[in-house]
Amino acid sequence: MTKADIVNEITKNTGIDKVTVLTTVEAFMDAVKASLSKDENVYYCKRNNKEHRN
């Protein structure tokens, strides 16, 4: 899946405009790359709002 595919899928599913989604996806990817470049782990957990409370 390319970055363009990710942007298109998010845009389709949320109705948020492509420019906003692209900006957000790029910021997310930059944050992940920065963490990985510092040998930090990056975790993904699927969040279930009914089970997860702050």
N, C-alpha and C positions, 0 to 999 in steps of 0.2 A: 504494500500500500504506500503510495507516495504522499507527500505533504498535500498536494492538490486534491488527492482522493479524500484525505482526512478532512480538509476544509470543506469540500463539497458535501460530504456525508453529514458533518455537523450543521452546515447551513441548511441542508434539506430537512434534517430532523428537528431543528430548533427555530428556523425562520430568522435567525440572526444574519445580518448582512455579511457577505464574504470578506470585506475589508476588516471588519471587527474580528471575525473568526480567524482570519489569517494572522492578524497582529497577535492574537491570543495564543494561537498554536506556535508561532515563532518564538514568543516569549517563553512558553512552556518548554519547547525544545532547547532553547538557549540555557534555561535553568537546569535541565537534565544534563546537557553536555558539560556545563560548568561543574556540576557535582561529580560527574564521572571523571572529569579531568583531574579532580582532587582526590581520586580514589575513594570517593564516598559512595555508599550504596544508594540506589534509588528503588523504592518499593512501590508496588501497585497493589492496592487492596480494593476490591469491588465493595463499594459502600452501600449498605442497605439501611436506609433512613430509619426504618422501624427498629433496627437492632443497634444502631450507632447513635449515641447521645454525647454531646459535648460536656 
